[in-house]
Amino acid sequence: MLRVRPIHFTSRLDQWERLLTDLGLVKTVDEPTWREFDAGAGRLALHFAEAGSAEDGSTSLGVEVGDLAEFARRTNEAAAGAAEGGTTAEVIDADHGSSCRISSPDGFSFLADPAVRASDGTWSTSAEAEPGLAVVGVWFAADPRAATRTLRDIGARPRPVPGTPGMADADAAPDTVETETFTAKNGGVLMVGAAAGAGAGAGLAFEYDGDLDALRERLAEAGHEVAVVGDSAVPLLHVGNPDADGTAAHPHALWIAAAPEAG
């Protein structure tokens, strides 16, 4: 079991909830500092951060898995054949409970948390969520080759998509950054792009397998700033980022890309 579930830290929980709800996500957890939202594919968590703090407006890459120990065993087994230092997975006691820390050969790490089964006993997300919307966890990697190897090791499935837009810079031409994309068995997309400079990091985007024009109209009618990117290699929307402050750390727009056609 593998599902994409990044964590976005923000001082603007209510503004984010409004945007996510209008996008078609469904809130499944509502706590004072933690909210979770289901998309048709993947899940997104919001974590409160103090306004102006280093965390405010940042995203952490994250996934959900069925059994932590078994996931760690399989990941380490998949990485065992690496000629040099490979991916490692270690079950740890995190602040929020048991988790599994996944470490890439380049030193970047993220967490796999235990998933909770739906009421019907499956790993599915809410049936009320927009079925065509997928959460995209973006990994800006200092070593993209190591990052893609790590995603293979955890069981993500490579999905070659020529012309998939780069997500590293919301103000750059969207096809200027080479990326590789992976799908998770139980929902969501993981994307690797080269980090700007030496530092690695994470970001958030969405894919939509539906009528982007209709989605644009729906978001605009709900009062969101939204625009079509005309020079993108694939159909793409820019949607106003609730955390936007005009800096590179908090870009003006979030991306919603058209999902690639199956084939």
Secondary structure as the mmCIF struct_conf table of DSSP 4:
data_model
#
loop_
_struct_conf.conf_type_id
_struct_conf.id
_struct_conf.beg_label_comp_id
_struct_conf.beg_label_asym_id
_struct_conf.beg_label_seq_id
_struct_conf.end_label_comp_id
_struct_conf.end_label_asym_id
_struct_conf.end_label_seq_id
STRN STRN1 LEU A 2 VAL A 4
STRN STRN2 ILE A 7 THR A 10
BEND BEND1 SER A 11 SER A 11
HELX_RH_AL_P HELX_RH_AL_P1 LEU A 13 LEU A 23
TURN_TY1_P TURN_TY1_P1 GLY A 24 GLY A 24
STRN STRN3 VAL A 26 GLU A 31
TURN_TY1_P TURN_TY1_P2 PRO A 32 THR A 33
STRN STRN4 TRP A 34 ASP A 38
BEND BEND2 GLY A 40 GLY A 40
STRN STRN5 ALA A 41 ALA A 41
STRN STRN6 ARG A 43 PHE A 48
TURN_TY1_P TURN_TY1_P3 ALA A 51 GLY A 52
BEND BEND3 SER A 53 GLU A 55
TURN_TY1_P TURN_TY1_P4 ASP A 56 GLY A 57
STRN STRN7 THR A 59 SER A 60
STRN STRN8 GLY A 62 VAL A 65
BEND BEND4 GLY A 66 GLY A 66
HELX_RH_AL_P HELX_RH_AL_P2 LEU A 68 ALA A 79
TURN_TY1_P TURN_TY1_P5 ALA A 80 GLY A 81
BEND BEND5 ALA A 83 GLY A 85
STRN STRN9 THR A 88 ALA A 94
TURN_TY1_P TURN_TY1_P6 ASP A 95 HIS A 96
STRN STRN10 GLY A 97 SER A 103
TURN_TY1_P TURN_TY1_P7 PRO A 105 ASP A 106
BEND BEND6 GLY A 107 GLY A 107
STRN STRN11 SER A 109 PRO A 114
TURN_TY1_P TURN_TY1_P8 SER A 119 ASP A 120
BEND BEND7 GLY A 121 TRP A 123
TURN_TY1_P TURN_TY1_P9 ALA A 127 GLU A 128
BEND BEND8 ALA A 129 ALA A 129
TURN_TY1_P TURN_TY1_P10 PRO A 131 GLY A 132
STRN STRN12 LEU A 133 ALA A 141
BEND BEND9 ALA A 142 ASP A 143
HELX_RH_AL_P HELX_RH_AL_P3 PRO A 144 ASP A 153
TURN_TY1_P TURN_TY1_P11 ILE A 154 GLY A 155
HELX_LH_PP_P HELX_LH_PP_P1 ALA A 156 ALA A 156
STRN STRN13 ARG A 157 PRO A 158
TURN_TY1_P TURN_TY1_P12 PRO A 162 GLY A 163
HELX_LH_PP_P HELX_LH_PP_P2 THR A 164 GLY A 166
BEND BEND10 ALA A 168 ALA A 168
TURN_TY1_P TURN_TY1_P13 ALA A 170 ASP A 171
BEND BEND11 ALA A 172 ALA A 172
TURN_TY1_P TURN_TY1_P14 PRO A 174 ASP A 175
BEND BEND12 THR A 176 VAL A 177
STRN STRN14 THR A 179 THR A 183
TURN_TY1_P TURN_TY1_P15 LYS A 185 ASN A 186
BEND BEND13 GLY A 187 GLY A 187
STRN STRN15 VAL A 189 ALA A 194
HELX_LH_PP_P HELX_LH_PP_P3 ALA A 195 ALA A 195
BEND BEND14 ALA A 196 ALA A 198
STRN STRN16 GLY A 201 TYR A 208
BEND BEND15 GLY A 210 GLY A 210
HELX_RH_AL_P HELX_RH_AL_P4 LEU A 212 GLU A 221
TURN_TY1_P TURN_TY1_P16 ALA A 222 GLY A 223
STRN STRN17 VAL A 226 VAL A 228
TURN_TY1_P TURN_TY1_P17 GLY A 230 ASP A 231
BEND BEND16 ALA A 233 VAL A 234
STRN STRN18 LEU A 236 GLY A 240
TURN_TY1_P TURN_TY1_P18 PRO A 242 ASP A 243
BEND BEND17 GLY A 246 HIS A 250
BEND BEND18 HIS A 252 HIS A 252
STRN STRN19 ALA A 253 ALA A 258
HELX_LH_PP_P HELX_LH_PP_P4 ALA A 259 ALA A 262
#
